């Protein structure tokens, strides 16, 4: 019982879960801010440092990258803490200093990392509304709104036509002759498809 560090093992598991969530958030921000022209580009992030050395003008997602690195370290610390918790013999656990060190390092990394990410990235994130609108309007998933009105086969034809010809769904729908511009505009309402 004296050798047990179960409370620290359990508590650090919560820190690891936080690190995993932060890792996902940071990667989502990194991908959504990728671009400016060939990436997803739905978000703009602050320009904290000079751009890429190989691509002038590029905004590097350094805060996201830093957060993913510290998340990886916290996850690694969790493995070490679990090993430390499993390694005590009888009434002695010589791994206590290592457990304490890794636990405190994780707390410090998470506290500093979340604060830095908030100040230098999250507070400056902006939605690139023009890019989002462009992606929505060019999305072939909008065809699902036509299905109840013109049927599956005609809707599928329109989606395949738009994809093959590189046009918008609206352009392909009007060219198909299966509906009018007024019908398309009335039936295809992305904001209604998302519950807004």
Phi and psi in degrees as GROMACS dihedral restraints (atoms count N, CA, C in turn):
[ dihedral_restraints ]
;  ai    aj    ak    al  type     phi  dphi    fc
    3     4     5     6     1   -66.6    20    10
    4     5     6     7     1   -27.0    20    10
    6     7     8     9     1   -80.4    20    10
    7     8     9    10     1   -10.5    20    10
    9    10    11    12     1   -72.7    20    10
   10    11    12    13     1   136.0    20    10
   12    13    14    15     1  -124.0    20    10
   13    14    15    16     1    32.8    20    10
   15    16    17    18     1   -55.9    20    10
   16    17    18    19     1   -39.4    20    10
   18    19    20    21     1   -62.2    20    10
   19    20    21    22     1   -40.4    20    10
   21    22    23    24     1   -70.6    20    10
   22    23    24    25     1   -38.4    20    10
   24    25    26    27     1   -60.4    20    10
   25    26    27    28     1   -46.5    20    10
   27    28    29    30     1   -65.3    20    10
   28    29    30    31     1   -48.2    20    10
   30    31    32    33     1   -62.0    20    10
   31    32    33    34     1   -39.1    20    10
   33    34    35    36     1   -69.4    20    10
   34    35    36    37     1   -27.3    20    10
   36    37    38    39     1   -59.3    20    10
   37    38    39    40     1   -35.2    20    10
   39    40    41    42     1   -67.6    20    10
   40    41    42    43     1   -41.2    20    10
   42    43    44    45     1   -63.2    20    10
   43    44    45    46     1   -39.0    20    10
   45    46    47    48     1   -62.7    20    10
   46    47    48    49     1   -40.6    20    10
   48    49    50    51     1   -62.7    20    10
   49    50    51    52     1   -41.9    20    10
   51    52    53    54     1   -61.2    20    10
   52    53    54    55     1   -43.8    20    10
   54    55    56    57     1   -61.1    20    10
   55    56    57    58     1   -40.5    20    10
   57    58    59    60     1   -63.5    20    10
   58    59    60    61     1   -41.3    20    10
   60    61    62    63     1   -66.3    20    10
   61    62    63    64     1   -42.5    20    10
   63    64    65    66     1   -64.3    20    10
   64    65    66    67     1   -37.0    20    10
   66    67    68    69     1   -60.7    20    10
   67    68    69    70     1   -44.1    20    10
   69    70    71    72     1   -65.2    20    10
   70    71    72    73     1   -45.2    20    10
   72    73    74    75     1   -59.2    20    10
   73    74    75    76     1   -47.5    20    10
   75    76    77    78     1   -62.1    20    10
   76    77    78    79     1   -41.7    20    10
   78    79    80    81     1   -67.6    20    10
   79    80    81    82     1   -38.3    20    10
   81    82    83    84     1   -61.7    20    10
   82    83    84    85     1   -43.9    20    10
   84    85    86    87     1   -62.5    20    10
   85    86    87    88     1   -43.9    20    10
   87    88    89    90     1   -59.9    20    10
   88    89    90    91     1   -46.9    20    10
   90    91    92    93     1   -67.8    20    10
   91    92    93    94     1   -44.2    20    10
   93    94    95    96     1   -67.6    20    10
   94    95    96    97     1   -22.6    20    10
   96    97    98    99     1   -94.3    20    10
   97    98    99   100     1    -0.2    20    10
   99   100   101   102     1   -65.1    20    10
  100   101   102   103     1   146.9    20    10
  102   103   104   105     1   153.5    20    10
  103   104   105   106     1  -152.4    20    10
  105   106   107   108     1   -85.2    20    10
  106   107   108   109     1   -23.8    20    10
  108   109   110   111     1  -111.9    20    10
  109   110   111   112     1   -27.6    20    10
  111   112   113   114     1  -103.0    20    10
  112   113   114   115     1    -3.9    20    10
  114   115   116   117     1   -97.6    20    10
  115   116   117   118     1  -165.6    20    10
  117   118   119   120     1   -71.8    20    10
  118   119   120   121     1   -48.5    20    10
  120   121   122   123     1    65.4    20    10
  121   122   123   124     1    24.2    20    10
  123   124   125   126     1   -80.3    20    10
  124   125   126   127     1   -19.2    20    10
  126   127   128   129     1  -121.6    20    10
  127   128   129   130     1   150.5    20    10
  129   130   131   132     1  -112.4    20    10
  130   131   132   133     1   134.9    20    10
  132   133   134   135     1  -115.3    20    10
  133   134   135   136     1   159.0    20    10
  135   136   137   138     1   -61.5    20    10
  136   137   138   139     1   146.0    20    10
  138   139   140   141     1   -91.4    20    10
  139   140   141   142     1    90.4    20    10
  141   142   143   144     1   -84.4    20    10
  142   143   144   145     1   -27.8    20    10
  144   145   146   147     1  -132.7    20    10
  145   146   147   148     1   167.5    20    10
  147   148   149   150     1   -58.6    20    10
  148   149   150   151     1   155.0    20    10
  150   151   152   153     1   -65.9    20    10
  151   152   153   154     1  -172.2    20    10
  153   154   155   156     1   -63.2    20    10
  154   155   156   157     1   143.2    20    10
  156   157   158   159     1   -71.6    20    10
  157   158   159   160     1   -21.7    20    10
  159   160   161   162     1  -104.8    20    10
  160   161   162   163     1   -10.2    20    10
  162   163   164   165     1  -139.4    20    10
  163   164   165   166     1    89.5    20    10
  165   166   167   168     1   -55.4    20    10
  166   167   168   169     1   139.1    20    10
  168   169   170   171     1    91.0    20    10
  169   170   171   172     1   -12.9    20    10
  171   172   173   174     1   -74.4    20    10
  172   173   174   175     1   140.4    20    10
  174   175   176   177     1   -97.2    20    10
  175   176   177   178     1   114.1    20    10
  177   178   179   180     1   -80.4    20    10
  178   179   180   181     1   136.9    20    10
  180   181   182   183     1   -83.0    20    10
  181   182   183   184     1    59.7    20    10
  183   184   185   186     1   -63.1    20    10
  184   185   186   187     1   -35.9    20    10
  186   187   188   189     1   -68.1    20    10
  187   188   189   190     1   -39.0    20    10
  189   190   191   192     1   -64.7    20    10
  190   191   192   193     1   -41.8    20    10
  192   193   194   195     1   -64.5    20    10
  193   194   195   196     1   -41.0    20    10
  195   196   197   198     1   -63.4    20    10
  196   197   198   199     1   -41.4    20    10
  198   199   200   201     1   -65.8    20    10
  199   200   201   202     1   -37.7    20    10
  201   202   203   204     1   -68.8    20    10
  202   203   204   205     1   -34.6    20    10
  204   205   206   207     1   -67.2    20    10
  205   206   207   208     1   -43.3    20    10
  207   208   209   210     1   -70.5    20    10
  208   209   210   211     1   -31.2    20    10
  210   211   212   213     1   -63.1    20    10
  211   212   213   214     1   -40.9    20    10
  213   214   215   216     1   -62.9    20    10
  214   215   216   217     1   -40.0    20    10
  216   217   218   219     1   -64.2    20    10
  217   218   219   220     1   -42.3    20    10
  219   220   221   222     1   -63.8    20    10
  220   221   222   223     1   -40.7    20    10
  222   223   224   225     1   -64.5    20    10
  223   224   225   226     1   -38.2    20    10
  225   226   227   228     1   -65.6    20    10
  226   227   228   229     1   -41.0    20    10
  228   229   230   231     1   -59.8    20    10
  229   230   231   232     1   -35.1    20    10
  231   232   233   234     1   -63.9    20    10
  232   233   234   235     1   -39.2    20    10
  234   235   236   237     1   -62.3    20    10
  235   236   237   238     1   -46.2    20    10
  237   238   239   240     1   -61.9    20    10
  238   239   240   241     1   -41.3    20    10
  240   241   242   243     1   -65.6    20    10
  241   242   243   244     1   -38.9    20    10
  243   244   245   246     1   -63.0    20    10
  244   245   246   247     1   -42.2    20    10
  246   247   248   249     1   -63.9    20    10
  247   248   249   250     1   -42.0    20    10
  249   250   251   252     1   -61.4    20    10
  250   251   252   253     1   -40.1    20    10
  252   253   254   255     1   -67.6    20    10
  253   254   255   256     1   -30.2    20    10
  255   256   257   258     1   -87.0    20    10
  256   257   258   259     1    -6.1    20    10
  258   259   260   261     1  -103.2    20    10
  259   260   261   262     1    -0.1    20    10
  261   262   263   264     1   -68.1    20    10
  262   263   264   265     1   142.5    20    10
  264   265   266   267     1  -117.5    20    10
  265   266   267   268     1   123.0    20    10
  267   268   269   270     1    53.8    20    10
  268   269   270   271     1  -116.6    20    10
  270   271   272   273     1  -101.4    20    10
  271   272   273   274     1    14.5    20    10
  273   274   275   276     1  -131.4    20    10
  274   275   276   277     1   134.7    20    10
  276   277   278   279     1  -131.9    20    10
  277   278   279   280     1    99.9    20    10
  279   280   281   282     1   -72.5    20    10
  280   281   282   283     1    -5.2    20    10
  282   283   284   285     1   -87.2    20    10
  283   284   285   286     1    -1.3    20    10
  285   286   287   288     1   -54.1    20    10
  286   287   288   289     1   -44.9    20    10
  288   289   290   291     1   -61.0    20    10
  289   290   291   292     1   -40.0    20    10
  291   292   293   294     1   -66.0    20    10
  292   293   294   295     1   -41.6    20    10
  294   295   296   297     1   -61.0    20    10
  295   296   297   298     1   -48.1    20    10
  297   298   299   300     1   -62.7    20    10
  298   299   300   301     1   -44.9    20    10
  300   301   302   303     1   -59.0    20    10
  301   302   303   304     1   -50.1    20    10
  303   304   305   306     1   -66.7    20    10
  304   305   306   307     1   -37.5    20    10
  306   307   308   309     1   -62.2    20    10
  307   308   309   310     1   -50.2    20    10
  309   310   311   312     1   -65.3    20    10
  310   311   312   313     1   -36.7    20    10
  312   313   314   315     1   -62.6    20    10
  313   314   315   316     1   -42.5    20    10
  315   316   317   318     1   -62.2    20    10
  316   317   318   319     1   -43.8    20    10
  318   319   320   321     1   -60.0    20    10
  319   320   321   322     1   -46.3    20    10
  321   322   323   324     1   -64.5    20    10
  322   323   324   325     1   -46.4    20    10
  324   325   326   327     1   -59.6    20    10
  325   326   327   328     1   -46.9    20    10
  327   328   329   330     1   -65.2    20    10
  328   329   330   331     1   -44.0    20    10
  330   331   332   333     1   -62.8    20    10
  331   332   333   334     1   -49.9    20    10
  333   334   335   336     1   -67.6    20    10
  334   335   336   337     1   -41.1    20    10
  336   337   338   339     1   -66.0    20    10
  337   338   339   340     1   -42.9    20    10
  339   340   341   342     1   -65.9    20    10
  340   341   342   343     1   -39.4    20    10
  342   343   344   345     1   -64.6    20    10
  343   344   345   346     1   -45.8    20    10
  345   346   347   348     1   -63.6    20    10
  346   347   348   349     1   -43.8    20    10
  348   349   350   351     1   -62.6    20    10
  349   350   351   352     1   -40.8    20    10
  351   352   353   354     1   -63.1    20    10
  352   353   354   355     1   -51.4    20    10
  354   355   356   357     1   -68.8    20    10
  355   356   357   358     1   -45.3    20    10
  357   358   359   360     1   -95.5    20    10
  358   359   360   361     1    -5.2    20    10
  360   361   362   363     1  -137.6    20    10
  361   362   363   364     1   -65.4    20    10
  363   364   365   366     1   -55.8    20    10
  364   365   366   367     1   -42.4    20    10
  366   367   368   369     1   -66.3    20    10
  367   368   369   370     1   -21.7    20    10
  369   370   371   372     1  -103.4    20    10
  370   371   372   373     1     3.4    20    10
  372   373   374   375     1   -69.5    20    10
  373   374   375   376     1   134.2    20    10
  375   376   377   378     1  -132.6    20    10
  376   377   378   379     1   141.9    20    10
  378   379   380   381     1   -74.0    20    10
  379   380   381   382     1   134.1    20    10
  381   382   383   384     1   -89.6    20    10
  382   383   384   385     1    83.2    20    10
  384   385   386   387     1   -59.6    20    10
  385   386   387   388     1   -36.4    20    10
  387   388   389   390     1   -64.3    20    10
  388   389   390   391     1   -44.6    20    10
  390   391   392   393     1   -65.8    20    10
  391   392   393   394     1   -41.2    20    10
  393   394   395   396     1   -62.6    20    10
  394   395   396   397     1   -44.8    20    10
  396   397   398   399     1   -62.3    20    10
  397   398   399   400     1   -40.1    20    10
  399   400   401   402     1   -62.2    20    10
  400   401   402   403     1   -45.6    20    10
  402   403   404   405     1   -64.9    20    10
  403   404   405   406     1   -39.6    20    10
  405   406   407   408     1   -64.4    20    10
  406   407   408   409     1   -46.2    20    10
  408   409   410   411     1   -67.0    20    10
  409   410   411   412     1   -26.3    20    10
  411   412   413   414     1   -94.2    20    10
  412   413   414   415     1    -0.7    20    10
  414   415   416   417     1   -73.7    20    10
  415   416   417   418     1   131.9    20    10
  417   418   419   420     1   -78.3    20    10
  418   419   420   421     1   -12.5    20    10
  420   421   422   423     1   -66.5    20    10
  421   422   423   424     1   -17.7    20    10
  423   424   425   426     1   -61.3    20    10
  424   425   426   427     1   -18.6    20    10
  426   427   428   429     1   -61.2    20    10
  427   428   429   430     1   -23.1    20    10
  429   430   431   432     1   -61.5    20    10
  430   431   432   433     1   -24.9    20    10
  432   433   434   435     1   -72.7    20    10
  433   434   435   436     1   -22.5    20    10
  435   436   437   438     1   -83.6    20    10
  436   437   438   439     1   -27.1    20    10
  438   439   440   441     1   -49.4    20    10
  439   440   441   442     1   -48.1    20    10
  441   442   443   444     1   -66.5    20    10
  442   443   444   445     1   -20.5    20    10
  444   445   446   447     1   -96.0    20    10
  445   446   447   448     1   -37.7    20    10
  447   448   449   450     1  -119.0    20    10
  448   449   450   451     1    -5.2    20    10
  450   451   452   453     1    93.5    20    10
  451   452   453   454     1   159.3    20    10
  453   454   455   456     1   -62.4    20    10
  454   455   456   457     1   -47.6    20    10
  456   457   458   459     1   -61.6    20    10
  457   458   459   460     1   -44.9    20    10
  459   460   461   462     1   -68.5    20    10
  460   461   462   463     1   -39.3    20    10
  462   463   464   465     1   -64.1    20    10
  463   464   465   466     1   -43.1    20    10
  465   466   467   468     1   -63.4    20    10
  466   467   468   469     1   -39.7    20    10
  468   469   470   471     1   -59.5    20    10
  469   470   471   472     1   -45.2    20    10
  471   472   473   474     1   -63.8    20    10
  472   473   474   475     1   -43.8    20    10
  474   475   476   477     1   -62.9    20    10
  475   476   477   478     1   -44.0    20    10
  477   478   479   480     1   -65.9    20    10
  478   479   480   481     1   -38.3    20    10
  480   481   482   483     1   -63.4    20    10
  481   482   483   484     1   -46.2    20    10
  483   484   485   486     1   -61.9    20    10
  484   485   486   487     1   -42.7    20    10
  486   487   488   489     1   -64.8    20    10
  487   488   489   490     1   -47.6    20    10
  489   490   491   492     1   -64.1    20    10
  490   491   492   493     1   -40.0    20    10
  492   493   494   495     1   -93.1    20    10
  493   494   495   496     1    -5.6    20    10
  495   496   497   498     1    69.8    20    10
  496   497   498   499     1    27.7    20    10
  498   499   500   501     1  -104.1    20    10
  499   500   501   502     1   174.0    20    10
  501   502   503   504     1   -76.5    20    10
  502   503   504   505     1   162.3    20    10
  504   505   506   507     1   -61.2    20    10
  505   506   507   508     1   -39.2    20    10
  507   508   509   510     1   -61.8    20    10
  508   509   510   511     1   -46.6    20    10
  510   511   512   513     1   -61.1    20    10
  511   512   513   514     1   -44.2    20    10
  513   514   515   516     1   -66.5    20    10
  514   515   516   517     1   -38.7    20    10
  516   517   518   519     1   -64.2    20    10
  517   518   519   520     1   -45.1    20    10
  519   520   521   522     1   -67.3    20    10
  520   521   522   523     1   -38.9    20    10
  522   523   524   525     1   -66.6    20    10
  523   524   525   526     1   -27.4    20    10
  525   526   527   528     1   -72.2    20    10
  526   527   528   529     1   -23.8    20    10
  528   529   530   531     1    79.1    20    10
  529   530   531   532     1     6.3    20    10
  531   532   533   534     1   -81.3    20    10
  532   533   534   535     1   -12.9    20    10
  534   535   536   537     1  -161.6    20    10
  535   536   537   538     1   164.4    20    10
  537   538   539   540     1   -93.5    20    10
  538   539   540   541     1   168.9    20    10
  540   541   542   543     1   -61.6    20    10
  541   542   543   544     1   -39.5    20    10
  543   544   545   546     1   -64.1    20    10
  544   545   546   547     1   -41.6    20    10
  546   547   548   549     1   -64.5    20    10
  547   548   549   550     1   -45.0    20    10
  549   550   551   552     1   -58.3    20    10
  550   551   552   553     1   -48.6    20    10
  552   553   554   555     1   -64.4    20    10
  553   554   555   556     1   -31.7    20    10
  555   556   557   558     1   -77.5    20    10
  556   557   558   559     1   -35.7    20    10
  558   559   560   561     1   -88.2    20    10
  559   560   561   562     1   -35.8    20    10
  561   562   563   564     1   -97.0    20    10
  562   563   564   565     1    95.4    20    10
  564   565   566   567     1  -127.2    20    10
  565   566   567   568     1    91.4    20    10
  567   568   569   570     1   -52.5    20    10
  568   569   570   571     1   -36.8    20    10
  570   571   572   573     1   -64.6    20    10
  571   572   573   574     1   -30.8    20    10
  573   574   575   576     1   -75.5    20    10
  574   575   576   577     1   -28.1    20    10
  576   577   578   579     1   -71.4    20    10
  577   578   579   580     1   -19.9    20    10
  579   580   581   582     1  -102.0    20    10
  580   581   582   583     1     7.8    20    10
  582   583   584   585     1    83.2    20    10
  583   584   585   586     1    18.3    20    10
